[in-house]
């Protein structure tokens, strides 16, 4: 989690996600969090990847336009979505919805798309991180227990790789941090392109 800083942040993070804050702190970035309100509704004409790109960029732009922001410090936005058979899963609305998501994930491969975007005035860039995640077959008892734990709440696809659902994942092709919500390779690369040092 970010701590109160004595000096201006290197970047603003347009997200209230504790997971993204944890990951950004992991690579030594001095940041300040901004709360943004962005509509996350995929249009019929958008592919899943186009949708995730747009939402990540919308978040960064909303952060740049925020009254909480000061100076010319860039704003980082990110979005992560779970995609099964071309369908963007979103976040579960309730227990039953989470169970339906786990039913679709059980015993199958799915894609996790994470996009990170950086905005500084008229300059904006984004990078895409693509992952394949394989779930083993889940019993009804396991799905019920996971839902009762609260693990699916607020998470794309109804699960978090950093929690109990790690026991469901038989194989991952890609980035652990990308599936968690902020791909650190792409994030650090983008920050360096904007002149922001990481790992300090």
N, C-alpha and C positions, 0 to 999 in steps of 0.2 A: 504494500500500500504506500501511496505517496505521503510524505511528511511535510509539514510546513517548511517552506524554503526561505532562507534569508536573502537570496538573490533571485532575479527573474528566472523563470523556467526556460529551458532550451526549447520546449515545445508544449503546446496545449494538447491534451487528450480529450477528444470529443466523445466521451463514453463514461458511463457510471459503472461499468462492469468491473467488479473487483478482480476478476481473472485477467483482464487486459492491464489493469494497473499493476498487478503482481508481475506480469510478464515484462512490461516496460521497465519496471524497477530492476528486473533481473539483469538487464544489459546496461545498467548504470546511467539511465537517462534521467535528468532532472526535469520533471514535468508537473503541470498543474491540470487537474481534471475540470472539464466543462460538461454541464448537463445540457443536452440538446434534444429537441423533439422533432423527429423526422418520421414521416409516414412510410411504413414498410409494407407496401402493397404491390405485388408484381402484376404488371400489365400483360395482357394476352400476347402481345407482340414481342415481349422480352424473353430471351433464353435465360436459364438460371444464372449463367455467368454474367450476362448483361445486367441482370437485376442486382446481383451482389455488388458489381462495380458501381452502379448508380447509387445504391444506398450508402456505400462507404464514402463516396464522393459527396453525397448530400449531407452526411454527418459532418465531414470536414468543413464544408462550406457553411453549414449552420453554425459551427463553432467559430469560424472566422467572422461571421456576422453577429456573434453574440456580444451583448453589452458587457459581459463579464471579462471579455478579453481586452488586453491592453498591449500597446506597442506593436511592432511588426512581427512578433513571434509566430512561426507557422503552427498550423493546427493539423493534428493527426486524427483521421477517422478510419474506422474499420468495420467490416461486416463479415459474418460467417454464416453459412447456410448448409444444411444437410440436404442432399438431393438423392432421391430413390426413384429409379425408372423415369427420370426426367421431371419428377415432381419435387418442388421445393417444400420441405416439410414445415418450416416455420417453428414456432414454439408452442408447446401444448397449452391448451386453454384450461384444462382440468384433468383430473385423474383418468377419466375414461379416454380422453383424447391422447394422453400419454401412453395408455395401454395400446391404443390403435397404432401409434407410432412404433412402439416396440414390436408389435406384431409384424409390421412391414420391414423392420430391420433384422429380425431374428433369422439367422441362418443365411444371410445374404451379404453381398458386397454393396456398399453405397459410396457416394462421393461427398466430400466436404470441400466446399469452396470458401476460401478466405481471401478477402481483398483489403489491402491497406492503402489509404490515400493521404496525401499531404497537400495542403493548400497554404499559399502565402501570397496574398493579393491576387494578381492575375495569373500567377504561376500555380499550376496544379499537376500532380503526377500520381499515378497509382501503379501498384504491382499486384499480380494475381498469384495465389498459392492453391494448387490443386492436390487433393489427397484421395486415396482409396482406403476405406476402412472395412474390415471383414468382421461381422458378428457371428459367433457360434449360435447354434440353436438354443433358444431360451425356453424354459418351462413356464407354464402359467404362474407357478408359485414364485419363480424368480422375478418375473415381470411385476407381479403384485407387490412383492417385497421391495423392489426398487422404487416403484411408484409411492409406496407408503413412506419410504425414507425421505421423500421430497426431492430426490436427485433430479427428476426431469424438469422441475419448475424453472422457468426463465432461460432454458437452454435450447438452442437450435437442435431439432431432431429429437428432443426429449431426453438427451443424455449429455453427461460431461465426462470426457476422457480422464480427467484428473480425479474423479471420484470413484464410487462403487462400480460404475459401468466399465471401468478398466478390466474387470473380470470377465466381461462379455466379449472383449475384442481379441480375436485370435491372431490378427495380422493387420499391420498398418503399412501402407506405401505412401510415404510423404513426410510431413512435418508434424511432430507431436504438438508444438506450440501453435501451428496453424489450425489443427483440429480443436485445440483448446480455445482459440479465439483471436490470437494475434501472432501471425507468422514472423518469428524474430529474424530470420535471415532476410526476408523481404523488407521488414521494418527497418533494420539497421542499414541496409543498402539504400533505402529511400532517404533516411535521415542523413547519411553521408553525402548523398547527392545534393542535399540542401545545406551542406556545410556544418552539420551537427555531429560532433564527436560522440561516440558511444564507447562503452567499456571503460569508462573512467570513474 
